Amino acid sequence: MDQNKIDTLRAELVPSFSHLIDGRHLPASDGATMDVVSPINGQVLTTMARGTVADMEAAITSARAAFEDRRWAGQPPAARKKVLMKWADLIEAHALELAVLGVRDNGTEIGMAFKAEPGSAAGTIRYYAEALDKIYGEIAPTAGDILGLIHKEPVGVVGAIIPWNFPMMIGAWKLGPALAMGNSVVLKPAETASLSLMRMCDLALEAGLPPGVLNAVTGEGKIVGEAMGLSMDVDVLVFTGSGGTGRRLMEYSARSNIKRVYLELGGKSPNIVFADAPDLAEAAKVAAAGIFRNSGQVCVAASRLLVEASIHDDFVAEVAKAAEAMRVGDPLQLETHIGAVNSETQLNANLGFVDTAVAEGGQIVTGGQRVLAETNGYYMAPTVVTGVRPDASLAQKEVFGPVLGVTPFEDDDEAVAIANSTVYGLAGGVWTSNLGRAHRMVRDVRTGVMHVNTYGGADGTVPLGGVGQSGNGHDKSLHAIEKYINLKTAWIKL
């Protein structure tokens, strides 16, 4: 990446964004807009349409019409593949533009954003494009006079509600398999980070995706998100975000057409470090990166650090040293390690968690405060808190910010007990040279992803999904396709 190119893109005016419905850009039906505030400097960047219930209903109607006339589902797999591959190519061609637009919108440091947003999105779309003509039906092992066929069909209309931390990456996790299988989709991007995802939708049309197959409505979750959840014409609803919203979406399903609802609701992921870790210095650096990159706004963030008591003090000192070496600042500067918190509301919530942690007996080793307030942006120092009891708020509740809680343990059984002491189960990690211990931790820690002697970096070949109140269903890998198909049996008498 070139800093001069980044600076040029930063200086460009950002046009107002409107809905995408039936292949057309449309304002809100009542003309209302919402300000888009950049977390870099607290200034209004642009505006976007503030969607209404009527807007969401129009988008769903468009998606249903596109599915029923089979303008996409009826195309041969090779034709769908061609369009999706071109879309991935266009995302890559516009990668820096998309990354800078996204950073101006949500504050992720540009080094991470470039790879994790357009880079990851293009790879995901391409992965499912390659897979779509390799998904076969089945022949059942029936009696000789019966032919049992199992067809895999698209479900119909998919509603996808996308979070603000990685809108393109997570959006592609939903869009890739849903569109590959022939469904129509209605997107609802996050209020505080919609721009790059909306621009990505434009590129889908440019690639040849038929109008109406992909629609997007911006606005408030309590209005357009609720309308999507209550729709009788959405067949599957996929969501990444908070547990409270996930619960409401399940209620909306029960109140409407019993649509399938798949939820990824975050976590409180334990990173367990034993004294026999193969490289404690490396473990400390990775532990810091695992919670502080993107200001801790990562669903699988290693927000709980469990350290064997015999090395606790020395290891925490190394983590704090690594945290203090990470530069917090303007996310559009290449030398920045940690960018801005997404919003002022999120920043204040993060600081509140630190206050609560201290009130409950925790000790701040480093950080704990807002920084760079003179920029009017939303920046927070990476924060390490020790003395965090397993039942403390900082150990039980998802902060979604750059705050690491540290808890010591004495042996394997205590480490597992602490790791499993929350309602979440999305990710975790263990650092040890003992192969048997590593496998026992993978087996015994209740989580959807378990890292061994590393943290983060799992690619699209493996599924991501949680247990407990981290949700259900899986993004990534071929397993994600299961959310977007129906199985139909043909029982044929020969």
C-alpha positions, -999 to 999 in steps of 0.1 A, spaced: 0 0 0 11 35 -7 5 63 19 0 89 -8 -28 69 -25 -44 64 9 -42 102 16 -57 110 -18 -87 86 -12 -91 101 23 -96 135 8 -123 125 -16 -159 136 -9 -182 107 0 -215 109 -17 -248 103 1 -257 66 1 -292 54 -8 -309 20 -7 -304 -6 -34 -338 -20 -44 -345 -40 -76 -312 -28 -91 -319 9 -85 -306 34 -59 -336 48 -41 -339 73 -12 -360 65 19 -397 65 11 -401 95 34 -369 112 23 -352 108 57 -314 105 60 -289 96 88 -255 113 94 -225 90 90 -200 101 117 -164 91 112 -147 78 143 -114 91 131 -123 127 140 -160 127 151 -170 146 120 -199 139 97 -186 121 67 -217 118 46 -254 108 49 -273 76 41 -310 68 37 -328 62 70 -350 33 59 -386 28 67 -407 -3 70 -420 3 35 -385 4 22 -377 -30 37 -409 -44 24 -401 -31 -11 -367 -48 -10 -381 -81 2 -408 -79 -25 -380 -74 -51 -360 -103 -38 -390 -126 -38 -399 -116 -74 -363 -123 -85 -364 -157 -68 -397 -167 -81 -390 -159 -118 -356 -178 -114 -336 -150 -130 -307 -161 -108 -317 -195 -94 -325 -208 -128 -292 -199 -143 -268 -229 -149 -241 -232 -122 -214 -222 -147 -232 -189 -154 -236 -181 -117 -200 -189 -112 -189 -165 -139 -208 -136 -123 -195 -143 -88 -159 -146 -101 -162 -113 -119 -175 -98 -87 -145 -110 -67 -122 -96 -94 -140 -62 -92 -136 -62 -54 -99 -68 -57 -96 -41 -84 -112 -16 -61 -96 -29 -29 -78 2 -17 -108 24 -24 -131 0 -5 -107 -3 24 -102 35 28 -140 41 26 -145 14 53 -118 28 76 -133 63 73 -166 48 83 -156 24 111 -121 32 123 -102 -1 117 -65 4 111 -58 4 73 -32 -25 75 -58 -48 89 -87 -34 70 -71 -39 36 -66 -76 42 -96 -84 63 -122 -64 43 -118 -63 5 -91 -90 6 -111 -114 26 -144 -106 9 -130 -112 -26 -115 -145 -14 -148 -156 2 -169 -148 -29 -143 -167 -51 -143 -197 -27 -181 -202 -30 -181 -195 -67 -156 -223 -71 -177 -246 -49 -212 -240 -63 -209 -265 -92 -195 -291 -69 -225 -295 -46 -242 -327 -55 -275 -342 -45 -276 -378 -32 -291 -412 -40 -304 -430 -10 -296 -467 -4 -332 -479 -10 -348 -512 -20 -342 -522 -57 -377 -511 -68 -374 -476 -53 -352 -447 -63 -347 -422 -35 -332 -389 -46 -322 -361 -23 -322 -327 -40 -305 -296 -26 -325 -265 -34 -321 -228 -26 -342 -217 3 -356 -185 -14 -351 -151 2 -323 -147 27 -323 -117 51 -288 -108 63 -281 -83 91 -244 -73 92 -223 -58 120 -201 -28 119 -167 -42 128 -159 -60 95 -189 -53 72 -173 -66 40 -157 -97 54 -188 -108 74 -211 -96 46 -193 -119 22 -196 -148 47 -233 -145 42 -235 -134 6 -211 -159 -9 -229 -191 0 -264 -176 -2 -259 -163 -37 -239 -193 -49 -268 -216 -41 -292 -194 -61 -310 -175 -34 -320 -139 -34 -307 -117 -5 -318 -86 13 -290 -69 33 -294 -47 63 -259 -31 71 -250 -16 104 -261 19 112 -225 29 120 -207 11 91 -226 7 59 -206 24 32 -181 -1 21 -207 -29 20 -231 -8 0 -203 0 -25 -196 -38 -27 -232 -43 -36 -228 -19 -65 -199 -40 -78 -221 -71 -78 -245 -54 -102 -215 -43 -123 -204 -80 -124 -238 -90 -139 -259 -100 -109 -295 -96 -120 -314 -67 -105 -335 -77 -74 -312 -107 -65 -293 -85 -41 -310 -57 -23 -297 -35 6 -316 -12 29 -298 11 54 -313 24 86 -321 17 122 -323 -19 134 -354 -12 155 -372 -2 123 -358 -19 92 -342 -48 111 -375 -55 129 -394 -54 96 -370 -79 81 -374 -102 111 -412 -100 111 -415 -105 73 -436 -134 61 -416 -135 29 -380 -140 43 -372 -177 45 -338 -176 64 -324 -149 86 -287 -147 93 -272 -123 119 -239 -114 135 -241 -91 165 -253 -88 201 -272 -114 221 -300 -90 228 -307 -84 191 -303 -121 184 -330 -130 209 -354 -104 194 -348 -119 159 -358 -154 172 -389 -138 187 -397 -122 154 -394 -156 137 -419 -171 161 -443 -142 156 -441 -145 118 -434 -175 95 -411 -196 117 -382 -186 94 -349 -203 102 -326 -180 122 -288 -184 124 -270 -163 149 -233 -155 157 -235 -136 189 -199 -129 200 -180 -144 228 -157 -140 259 -129 -161 245 -102 -176 269 -66 -176 259 -49 -201 282 -11 -199 287 8 -227 304 43 -224 318 55 -250 292 44 -229 262 69 -233 234 77 -196 232 64 -174 260 76 -142 243 57 -150 212 27 -160 232 27 -126 249 29 -107 216 1 -128 201 -20 -124 232 -18 -86 229 -26 -87 192 -55 -111 198 -73 -85 219 -60 -51 208 -61 -52 170 -91 -33 157 -95 -19 192 -107 -52 204 -138 -51 181 -134 -87 169 -160 -114 177 -133 -140 185 -110 -115 204 -90 -132 231 -105 -110 258 -98 -133 288 -61 -142 295 -57 -172 317 -21 -176 329 -6 -204 349 2 -189 383 39 -198 383 45 -174 353 17 -150 359 36 -118 369 64 -121 343 40 -130 315 16 -102 323 46 -78 322 54 -90 287 19 -86 275 18 -51 289 51 -43 272 36 -55 239 5 -35 244 24 -3 251 45 -8 220 13 -7 198 7 27 183 -28 40 187 -37 67 162 -51 77 129 -62 44 112 -54 57 78 -17 60 87 2 29 77 23 30 110 -8 28 132 -13 -5 150 -47 3 167 -73 25 151 -104 41 164 -133 27 184 -163 26 162 -185 52 180 -186 75 210 -212 52 225 -189 22 222 -160 41 236 -180 52 267 -192 16 272 -155 4 271 -144 30 297 -174 20 318 -162 -16 319 -128 -5 331 -144 15 359 -165 -15 369 -134 -39 368 -115 -16 392 -146 -14 415 -147 -52 415 -111 -55 426 -91 -55 394 -59 -36 390 -50 -17 358 -15 -26 346 -16 -4 316 -41 18 297 -76 23 309 -82 57 294 -93 76 264 -64 90 243 -61 115 215 -92 133 226 -79 165 209 -86 149 175 -123 145 185 -119 109 174 -128 79 195 -95 63 207 -87 42 237 -54 30 251 -50 -8 251 -58 -19 286 -46 -48 307 -64 -55 340 -52 -82 365 -69 -97 395 -100 -104 375 -121 -130 393 -139 -156 371 -172 -143 382 -163 -106 377 -181 -85 351 -149 -82 330 -147 -120 328 -184 -126 321 -195 -98 297 -184 -91 262 -168 -56 262 -160 -55 224 -132 -31 231 -94 -30 238 -97 -44 274 -80 -76 285 -88 -92 318 -62 -115 333 -69 -144 357 -43 -169 371 -49 -207 374 -30 -235 391 -36 -266 370 -54 -280 339 -87 -286 357 -89 -251 370 -80 -237 336 -108 -256 320 -133 -247 347 -125 -210 343 -126 -212 305 -160 -228 306 -175 -204 333 -192 -180 309 -224 -184 288 -203 -179 256 -184 -204 235 -171 -189 203 -133 -192 204 -104 -200 226 -67 -208 226 -41 -228 245 -3 -224 246 16 -256 257 43 -279 245 24 -309 259 6 -326 230 -17 -345 253 -26 -314 272 -33 -295 239 -57 -322 228 -74 -323 262 -79 -286 260 -94 -288 225 -117 -315 238 -127 -300 271 -130 -262 265 -166 -256 252 -161 -235 221 -165 -235 184 -129 -227 175 -98 -236 196 -64 -224 187 -32 -242 197 1 -222 201 -14 -194 180 -45 -172 180 -66 -160 151 -59 -164 114 -82 -194 106 -91 -191 69 -122 -199 49 -116 -236 47 -128 -241 83 -162 -232 99 -167 -204 124 -196 -209 148 -203 -209 185 -219 -230 212 -240 -218 241 -250 -181 238 -225 -175 211 -251 -187 187 -258 -214 162 -250 -223 126 -216 -217 109 -200 -191 86 -171 -200 63 -162 -233 47 -185 -256 28 -205 -261 60 -219 -226 57 -238 -237 25 -261 -258 47 -278 -227 60 -289 -217 25 -304 -249 11 -334 -270 16 -333 -308 12 -361 -323 -9 -367 -360 -12 -380 -376 -44 -394 -411 -36 -398 -429 -69 -414 -463 -75 -396 -480 -104 
